[in-house]
Amino acid sequence: MSTDELDEMAAEQLKLKLAQDDILVAEDPEVKFGVLDATLLDPFVNAWRSDIEALAAVSQTPAHALTGQLVNLNAEALAAARSPLTQKVYERQMSAAASYSRLIRTAGAIIGDDTIADDEFLRVTWQDMEIRSMSQAADALGKIATMLGVPARCLWGRIPGWSARSLQSGSAKPIVKRKRIRLITCCVKIPGTRLVM
């Protein structure tokens, strides 16, 4: 076979390959094309699900948070499904808390507030992100107060949804009175600019 014949055969074979946007046309009205089989999408969907599950495992994120597929779970199963994410968030909070405390103390030193700058007990308090009902929290806090003898006023800060303002308005005198500080940005002096405080 000559090269021209091979090229012609290759061109004919290329014509037989169909793409999804091709339109089949024939000159003869009697021509029938038959049925073009649909492509199964299951392998693509399964590969996507596998990728999502691998991402969820590596990032310690519940798979249902990425896929939205969570049906008919009771409270215990939901808590178990959320526990990897809760643990990850808790680790990040513990890691960042010391840095934020140092940042606040440094900001206090910069603005000249020695009370804040020298406060060794200054700490960051994170909001409790666990899903609990108010009755569960009240039951747990009540047991801590009665069984361990912790004053009830000390446990008010652990009530879900209560802010510092709620705590102060709930007591006759404020539990903690701290001066508000404004955080300023530390920057290098650039010629031709001025730092406004």
HELIX and SHEET records of a PDB file:
HELIX    1   1 THR A    3  LEU A   16  1                                  14    
HELIX    2   2 ASP A   42  SER A   59  1                                  18    
HELIX    3   3 ALA A   63  THR A   67  1                                   5    
HELIX    4   4 ALA A   75  ILE A  110  1                                  36    
HELIX    5   5 ASP A  114  ALA A  117  1                                   4    
HELIX    6   6 MET A  134  LEU A  148  1                                  15    
HELIX    7   7 ALA A  152  LEU A  155  1                                   4    
HELIX    8   8 TRP A  156  ARG A  158  5                                   3    
HELIX    9   9 ALA A  164  GLY A  170  1                                   7    
END                                                                             
